[in-house]
Amino acid sequence: MSTNALKKRKIAVLGSRSVGKSSLVKQFIENHFQDSYYPTIESTFAKSVVYKGVEYDCHIIDTAGQDEYSPINSQYAIGIHGYVLVYSITSRNSFNMIQIVHDKIVDFCGVSKIPCVIVGSKSDLSMSRQVDSKDVETLAKEIGCAWIETSAKNNINVGKVFELCLQEIERMQAPNQTEPQSKTCVVM
Ligand SMILES: Nc1nc2c(ncn2[C@@H]2O[C@H](COP(=O)(O)OP(=O)(O)OP(=O)(O)O)[C@@H](O)[C@H]2O)c(=O)[nH]1
């Protein structure tokens, strides 16, 4: 049974540069989309989300784009409950980065699994698609996580991303635990 206290959930959004991480977060938080591109350094947003009748106080960290050489630092690992790993359906390279980023987090945290959802962004650009849905489905099965395709531009499946992330967090959360636990990389 839930208590009246809001459950806090910290979610990090990671992926290659320019895949649409900020656009996804902005569409979710502010309900708008911008065509122009401004590289992100890092921003945190807060929003309460009701999932399965429970209100969650979500803190969403929009990160700078990663490449294969970017280290995963403690700020993207310690105290994070769940991950949104974003690639663009128009970029095979950005899809390949998902496994790399995932493996880096898992290594950093010293765990075998992390709660995450893989997001194929820019689904409105299907004419330029480089990543088949079957590929992400296969990867998600291997990793053991959720996946979804979205368009921040057309506001398709944006809210669902964060619901799926909460779903994965709750799925991996041990019973009776409300704070991040060792499986989600909380170390001192
Ligand atoms: N067509 C289309 N374009 C999008 C979509 N989402 C983002 N874009 C565009 O893609 C470009 C990059 O988007 P951002 O949201 O800034 O990407 P980012 O991943 O935050 O980029 P970094 O800050 O470099 O990591 C921008 O020009 C956006 O307008 C989408 O759903 N559809």
The ligand as a MOL file (V3000), in Angstrom:
LIG
                    3D

  0  0  0     0  0            999 V3000
M  V30 BEGIN CTAB
M  V30 COUNTS 32 34 0 0 0
M  V30 BEGIN ATOM
M  V30 1 N 12.0340 15.6330 -36.5860 0
M  V30 2 C 12.3680 15.5690 -35.3050 0
M  V30 3 N 13.4330 16.2630 -34.8620 0
M  V30 4 C 13.7480 16.1840 -33.5450 0
M  V30 5 C 13.0020 15.3950 -32.6430 0
M  V30 6 N 13.5730 15.4960 -31.4240 0
M  V30 7 C 14.6090 16.3310 -31.5710 0
M  V30 8 N 14.7280 16.7490 -32.8420 0
M  V30 9 C 15.7230 17.6900 -33.3730 0
M  V30 10 O 17.0180 17.1320 -33.2250 0
M  V30 11 C 17.9650 18.1510 -32.8800 0
M  V30 12 C 18.6740 17.7830 -31.5930 0
M  V30 13 O 17.7260 17.7480 -30.5480 0
M  V30 14 P 18.1480 17.9190 -29.0140 0
M  V30 15 O 16.9300 17.6430 -28.2140 0
M  V30 16 O 18.8550 19.2030 -28.7900 0
M  V30 17 O 19.2010 16.7110 -28.8790 0
M  V30 18 P 20.0960 16.3010 -27.6240 0
M  V30 19 O 20.1980 14.8240 -27.6470 0
M  V30 20 O 19.5760 16.9240 -26.3630 0
M  V30 21 O 21.4960 16.9510 -28.0050 0
M  V30 22 P 22.7980 17.1870 -27.0510 0
M  V30 23 O 22.4640 18.2960 -26.1280 0
M  V30 24 O 23.8990 17.5030 -27.9930 0
M  V30 25 O 23.0810 15.9140 -26.3400 0
M  V30 26 C 17.1750 19.4570 -32.7550 0
M  V30 27 O 17.3110 20.1770 -33.9720 0
M  V30 28 C 15.7410 18.9960 -32.5640 0
M  V30 29 O 14.7890 19.9200 -33.0560 0
M  V30 30 C 11.8570 14.6760 -33.1470 0
M  V30 31 O 11.1290 13.9680 -32.4410 0
M  V30 32 N 11.6040 14.7920 -34.4880 0
M  V30 END ATOM
M  V30 BEGIN BOND
M  V30 1 1 1 2
M  V30 2 2 2 3
M  V30 3 1 2 32
M  V30 4 1 3 4
M  V30 5 2 4 5
M  V30 6 1 4 8
M  V30 7 1 5 6
M  V30 8 1 5 30
M  V30 9 2 6 7
M  V30 10 1 7 8
M  V30 11 1 8 9
M  V30 12 1 9 10
M  V30 13 1 9 28
M  V30 14 1 10 11
M  V30 15 1 11 12
M  V30 16 1 11 26
M  V30 17 1 12 13
M  V30 18 1 13 14
M  V30 19 2 14 15
M  V30 20 1 14 16
M  V30 21 1 14 17
M  V30 22 1 17 18
M  V30 23 2 18 19
M  V30 24 1 18 20
M  V30 25 1 18 21
M  V30 26 1 21 22
M  V30 27 2 22 23
M  V30 28 1 22 24
M  V30 29 1 22 25
M  V30 30 1 26 27
M  V30 31 1 26 28
M  V30 32 1 28 29
M  V30 33 2 30 31
M  V30 34 1 30 32
M  V30 END BOND
M  V30 END CTAB
M  END
